[in-house]
């Protein structure tokens, strides 16, 4: 059992069942059509996008999390497709998605660059990439996120990683995050909405 299977093994939802606040605010930028949720865990964000009418694919390395995602979808009266895969192995089909969502998806920097480069290619023209993640300023705060600098993201990193997209919102800031038991308190975060021309 990997660490994410362990994290998701309780009845409670580790990050709650409501969508990420930033995603809920910005989902209007996603044109009607298929969406891909990276590292969607227990499915709160994928289920939300499905409730807006998007066909959703949620990919995650935790089988336990994805089983809970399917239960949540059933409870909310929507359908999502779940794919159990490490993002290093996931096949990104070119120009397949109107939206790609990366919410607190923290990857080693080399893998992150590869995943985001493939994500740019996988967006359709006019499609939106929406991201929220912790920055290196989050280290030591104790309110969420990985304790390893290489897994944290800066806006400068993302401008390189997402080359080819037009940034319509791009900021590093701090905000109060209340998502389940594991994101609780002031977090140093980066937020991006970027559109493929």
Beta strands, then each sheet from edge to edge (+ up, - down):
strand 1: 35-38
strand 2: 56-60
strand 3: 81-84
strand 4: 97-103
strand 5: 123-134
strand 6: 165-179
strand 7: 183-196
sheet 1: 3+ 2+ 1+ 4+ 5+ 7- 6+
end
